[in-house]
Amino acid sequence: MKSRRKWIVLAAAAVAAASVAAVLFWPGAGDGEIEAAPYSGNPACEKVVAKLPADLLGKSRHDTGVRGTAAWGGEAVVLRCGVTPPLPTTMRCVSVNGVDWVIDEARAERDGVRSVTTYGRRPAVEVTFFGASESAGDGLVDLTDSVKGIPQTAHCM
């Protein structure tokens, strides 16, 4: 009887450990909650979201139920329109097909998540790549047509 009880306890512990590992290490896994950005009600965000591609980096887009947002591959890639635009910064800034993006390199170094925010556009758009962030540039190429509808008033230095 003790042997069976010990086996059940070990099996339960293994399932619990596997569940925790899946939440912590599965690409795009998180708490499942995508928060609307402060300015997501801006009409420009509605236009951005309407123009977003159905597929991004080989991942299908799904409805988040949150205004001004989109997600592909579960939460492998998350876009939030209406974030506070970055101020002039010394952070790395790149131009992709006419759209300037500020790269949050500190976050990438800290937790391996690549997060970029449009520069010189109001409202700003933030895109977060969980997991394989080396393809982030390819994803930005596919998002530029959607974001270009927001007028650019400043450029990367």
Sequence and secondary structure as in RCSB ss.txt:
>XXXX:A:sequence
MKSRRKWIVLAAAAVAAASVAAVLFWPGAGDGEIEAAPYSGNPACEKVVAKLPADLLGKSRHDTGVRGTAAWGGE
AVVLRCGVTPPLPTTMRCVSVNGVDWVIDEARAERDGVRSVTTYGRRPAVEVTFFGASESAGDGLVDLTDSVKGI
PQTAHCM
>XXXX:A:secstr
 HHHHHHHHHHHHHHHHHHHHHHHHSTT S S     TTTTSHHHHHHHHH  SEETTEEEE  SSTTEEEETTT
TEEEEEEE    S SS EEEETTEEEEE HHHHHHHS EEEEESSBSSEEEEEE S GGGHHHHHHHHHHHHTTS
 B     
